[in-house]
Amino acid sequence: MRNTWKRMLSFLAAAAVMFAFASAPASADTVVGVGPDGSAGQQSQSAGPQSAGPGPGTAQNTAGTPAAQNSAGPSAEQGSAGAQGAASSGAAASYDNSFALSANYAMFFHNTGWGNWSPDNQRVYRTSTYPTAFKAVLAGAQPATVSGTIQYQVNVSGTGWSAVAENGQPAGNEGGTAPLEAVRVWLNGDLASGFDVYTMVMTGGQWGNWVMNGQDAGEIGTGKHIDGVRIAVVKKGAQPAEVPETAAAAVYSGGGSVDPSRPMIALTFDDGPAAPDNRILAALEAVGGRATFFMVGQNVKGHPDIIRRMMADGCELGNHSWSHPQLNKLSAGEVRSQINRTNDAIAAVAGHGATVMRCPYGATGGSVKSVLGDMGYASILWSIDTLDWKTRNASSTVSSVLNNVKDGDIILMHSLYGATAEAVETMVPELVRRGYQLVTVSELAAARGGMKAGTNIGSFRK
């Protein structure tokens, strides 16, 4: 009888263990999710190094992708196949994610250089060449208490997946000739619980479908390179807004005719839009030239037709803050607000925000450069200051340019004054006669090695 009771007790104990195991939640070491195509996926966070490809699993921890963030991108088990089944774990965000978040991104094109930073959800592409590198940053009011960055990889033809890069670091080979075949983009940290990042690429002149959270965008091993990319960050579970091709094509992408072997300069105009811009644009149109207009946000609403004319002429739309304060005397949050409000005003007319930024008075101290770097902007300064705002004299403005101009200059003027428009009508044909190409800041940068976010740029003189 004693042995019988022992056997019964052993049986009940084993049954209790089995019941507890069956009732327990899944182990914290395993994340099961459903990808946007409906397929299931499973990620083991104890997985070892990858043999199929360098997706952001535990093998990538040294690149800044913690094992706990595997749900934000492809797992070690999935390798170069991407995150087809590895979306989020479905856990609700443990923080207030009511803040706005978006991505800025750029591509390095063979024989051309870095293009301008593109705003979120815009198509950036070129069909006359191909990209060899890619970079991205986040923009928006991410609270300091919310962790997370944007991370990405590129598949380089003949080489495979690059190392994981983040926060504006180039992925790929800026000076190489091997094209990019695919891109992966994802978020980590707290951001992965509250937001999704979608990626779309153009291949062979055709845009593909959206993929999300680290899935492969592009065709690997087929001999086809991508032509361009489109990135959109949305709240968890939302879909990217559809942007008409006509509106997206208006995003400035350095698409004008530029000969890198010939001298070029960038004429820039601050403080508009304003009525004299029409005379300035007419003078540029007469010679096929372009310029960059750094606009004050509170002036934008009253001049939508001028902005549309700038876009039609291939000119570049720049940000010059909302109310023209000394940004270096403001908090980081106030600096972001000045930039974001202006971008919103420009986007209401143009369909996208500014692609370059100039601080009022050239004041980039305090938190300014750090904020600009986080938002993907360089600080555009100048190499010739015409002092047109002070002299209000056309002849003086003309002389300050024609007596000092050199290849690679960025020239500062202001479009509030009739005297400046008069000066432009004189200097523009003369500059063209001297052999200068009149290009935008981003075109000049692309021809001379690109722009680095968070730095001051005064010229691209050789």
N, C-alpha and C positions, 0 to 999 in steps of 0.2 A: 504493500500500500504506500509505504514511504517513497519508493521509486516512482510509483504512478503519480503521486503529487508533484514530485520534482519535475517529471516530464511535462505535466500540465502547466506548471509555473513557467518552465522554459518556453513552452509553446506560446503562452500568453505574452511573455516579455518580447518574444520575437515579433509577434503580431502587432504589439504596440509600437515597436520601432518602425515596422513597415508602414503602419498607418500614419505615423508622424512624418515619415519621409515623403509619403505620397501627398500629404496635406501641406507640406512646406512650400514656400515660394521658391521660384527658380534661384539658383545660386547667383550671387553677385558677380561671379567670374564669367558669366555667360549673358550675352545680350541677344535677344531675338527680336527682329524687326521685320517690317514689310516695306519693300522698295516701291518707288512710284509706278513700277510696271506690275505691281501686285504680287511679285515673287517673294517668298520667304527667305530669310537669310539668318545665319547664326555666326556670332563672332566669339571666339574664345580669347579672353584677355590674357591668358597665360600662354598664348601661341608664341612659338619661337621665331627666329629670323625667317624672312620670306625667301622662297626660291623662285616664285613666279613673277614677282615684280615688287617695287618699293611702295606699295600703298601704305597709308599712315596707320600701321598697326603698332604693336609694341616694339618692333625692331626700329621704329622711327623715333623713339622717345628722346634721343639726343637731339633731334631736330625740333623739338618743342611740341610733339604730339603725345600727351600722356596716355598710358594704356586705358585709363578710365574714360578717354574721349573717343574710343573706337567707334562708338555709334555715330560720330559725326563724319566718318569717312570710311574708305575701304579697309577691311580687316586684313590681318596677316594671312589668313586662309584664302582670302579672295585674290590677293596679289594684284597683278596688272589687269585682271578682269573687272576691277572696280567694285563699287558698293551696290551691286544690283539688288541685294536684299538687306542692306544695312542702313536703314534710315535710323530714326531715333528709337529709344527704348519705349517711347510712349509715356514716359513719366512727365507729369506736369512740371512746368518751370517753378522753381522755389523762390523766385524773385519777381518783382514788378517789371515786366518787359514792355511797358507801355511806351518806352522811348523809341525814337525813330532810329533806324539803322539802314545803311546802304553801302554799296561798294563803289570804289573808283578803281579803274584798271587801265593798263596800257600795254602795247606790244612793241617789240623792237623788230623792225622790218629790214630785211637784207638790202644793203646798199642805200638805205634811207635813214635808219636810226630809230630812236624812240619816237613814237607818235605821242600826241597829247593825252593827258589823263581823260578818260571818258567817265561821265556820270553813270549811275546805276541804270541798268536795263536799256542801254543804248547799243546799237550795232557798231562795232569798230572793225573795219576790214579794208584791205587793199587787194585788188586782183592783178595789179601790174608787178607785184613782187610777192614775198612770203615772209611770215614771221619766224624769228629764230629765238625769241625770248619773250617772257610774259611776267607781269608783276601786278599786284593788287593791294589795296589798303581799304580799311573801313572808314566810313564817314558817318557822323551822327553823334547824338548826345549820349554815348555809352557811359553809364555811371561808374565811378571809380570802384564801387563795390561789386560790379559785375565782371567776372573774368571772361577771357576768351579773345581770340584773334581770328583772322582769316588766314588760312593756309592753302597751299596749292603745289602742284607738280605739273611738269610738262613732259610729254613723250617726244624725245628728239630722234629724228629719223636716223637709223643705224646705230643708235646709242642706247635707247630705252628710256625709262623713267628717270627724271632728275631727282636730286635730293629734295626733301620737303623745304619749301621757303615760306616766309610769312611777312606780313606788314611791310610791303614795298620792296622786299629783297627780290632781285631778278632771278627767275628760274629759266634755265636754258643757257644759250651761249650768245651774248650780245655781239661778239665780233666774229662769230662762226658763219658757216655757210649751210649747215644742216638745218632743214626746216622742221617745224613742229608738226607732229601728226595728231596730237590729242592733248587735252588739258583736264586736270582734276582740280576742283575747288571745294573747300568745306570750311566749316566753323568749328572751333573747339571751346572748351571751358563752359561757363554758364550759357554762352550765346547759342551753343548747339541745342540746348533744351528749349530755347525760346524762338529761334529763327531757323529758316531753311535757306540755303543758297542754291540757286538754279544756274546752270551753265548751258549755253548753246554755242555751237561753232558753225562756221561756214566752211564747206569743203567743195572744191570744184565749182565755186560760184553759187552754191545752193546752201541755204540754211537748214540745219538738221532740227531735231526735236530737243526739247528741254530734258536735261538730266539733273539730278539733285544730289547734294551732300556727298561729294567725292566720287561720284560715278564718272566713268570715262566719257568724255565728250570728244568724238573724233573717230577716225578709222585707223587702227594700228596695224602695221605690217602690210598694207595694201599698196604702198608707194604713193599715197595721196597725202598732201600736206593741207593743213587748215589755212584758210584765207583771213579769218577774223574770228572774233569772239563776242559774246554778249553775256553779261552776268547780272543777276537780280537777287537781292536779299529781301525776303518777305517774312512776316510773322509765321510761326509754326503752323502748318496746315493750310496756309493761304497759297494762292497762285500768283505768279508775276502778272502785272498789268500788261495788256497787249498794246504795243506801240506801233502805230501804222508805219509802214516802210517809208512813206513820204516824209513823215515827221522825223523818224530816226535818221534818215539819210542827211538831214539838215545838220546833224551834229558835226561840229568842225573836226575834220580828221586829216588836215594837212594835205588835202587832195588837189591843191593847185599845181600848176606846172612850175617846178623848181629845178634848176640846173645846179647841182652841188659844186661844180667846177667854176661857176661864175660868182662875182661878188654880189652880196645881198645885204639888205638892211631891213629892220622892222620899225615902221612908223607906228607910234602908239599915242592914243588920245584918252585923257582922263576926264572924269567928272560929268560926262554926259549920261544918257543921250540928251541932245539939245539941237535946236534948229540949225546951227552951223554945220552939223554933221552931214546935212544934205549936200552942201557945197563941197565938203571934203570927199564924200563918196563920189560925187560927180567927177572931181579931178582924178580920183583913182580909176574910175570906170573908163576914162578917156585913154588911159595907158595900159589897162588890164592889170592894175596893181591892187594889192590888198593891204589891210592894216589891222591892228588889234585895238579894240575899244574897251577900255576899262570903265565900267559903268557904276554909278552910285545907285543903289537899289531904289531909293525913294524917288528917283527921277525916271524910272523905267516905265511906270504905268502910263505916263502921259505921252509916250512916243513909240507906240508899237510899230507904226509904219516904218520908222527909221531903223528899228531893229530888224525887221523883215528885209529891208533893203540891204543892210549889212550882210545878212545871211545869204541873200541872193547873189551878192558880189563875191562871196567866198571869204569875207572878213571874219575875224575871230572875236567872240564875245568874251570879255573879261570881267572879273569881279573887282570892284573898288570899294567894298563895304556898303552898308546900308545908309549910314548918315555921315560918313567922312570923319570919324573921330580918330584920335591917335590911339591905335589899337594896342600899343605897348603899355598904355595906362589902364587897360581893361583887364578883367579876369579872363581866364581861359574860356569859361562858359559864355561870357559876353562877346569874345572874339568869334567864337563859333556862331553865335546868334547873328552877328553882323554879316558874316559870310553866308549863312544858310538863308536868311531873309532875302538877301540879294539874289541868291541862286533861285529861290522860289519865285521871285518877281520876274526874273529873266525867263525861267521855264514856263511861266504862264503865257508868255508870248512866243518863245522859240521852241518849246517842247523839251528843253534841256537847260541845265544850268551853265555857268561859266566854265570854260576849260582852262583858264589861267587866272592868276590872282596878283593884284598889286595893292600893297598897303598904302593908305593915305600918308603922305609926307615921307614915304619910304621907311616908316617906323616899324622895325621888326624885332625890337627887344622884348623883354618880359617873356610871356608865354607864347608869343606870336609864332615864332618859327616852329616850335613844337606842335602847336595846333595845326599849322599849315601842313607840316609833315604827316600828321595823323590823317588829315583830309586829302592827302595826295597832291598837294600843291607845292611848287617852288614859289619863292617870293621874287616877282619880276621887278627889277629896278631899271636902271638906264645908264647909258654911257655918254649921252649928250642931253643936257637940260637946256631947253631953249629959253627958259624964263619968260615964256609968252604970257603967262598969267600976270607977270609983273610989268612988263614993258607995254603990253597991248599994242605992239607996233609990228606990222607985217615985215618991214624991211629988216628989222633987228632979228626976227625969228628966222627969216630966210638965211641971213648971214651966219647965224649961229650954227646952222646945219651945213650949208654948202662950204663954209670955211674950215670945218672940223671933221666931216664925215669920213668914216673908214669902213671897210668891209667888216660885217658882223656887228655893227652898231645897233643898239636899241635907243630910239630917239623919243624923248618925252615932250608931248604937247598936250593942250587942253582944248576940248571942243566946245567950250562955252562962249568963245569969243569970235566975232566976225573977223578980227585981224588975223587970227590963226587960220581961218578958212582962206583968207586972201593970201596968206603966206604959202599955204599948201598948193594953191592954184599956180603959184610961181615955181616952187621948189620941185614939185613932183615931175613935171616934164624935164627939168634940168637933171635931176637924179637919174632918170631913165636914159637921157642922152649920154650921161657919163658911164653908163653900163651897169648900173645897180638894178637888181631885181627887188621889187617892193613886196615883201612877204610878211606873213604874220609871225608872231613870236614863236608859235609852235612849229611852223615850217622852218624857221631859222634854227631852232633847237634841234629838230630832226636831222637837218643837214650837217649839224656841227656837233653831234655826239649826245644830244638829249638833255633832259632836265632831271635833276634829282630832287625829290620832294624834301621840303624842310630846309632848303639852302637858298641863299641870295644869289640872283643872277643879274648881272649888270650889262653884259654884252657877250657876244660870241666872236669876238675878234680873233683872227688867226695869230 
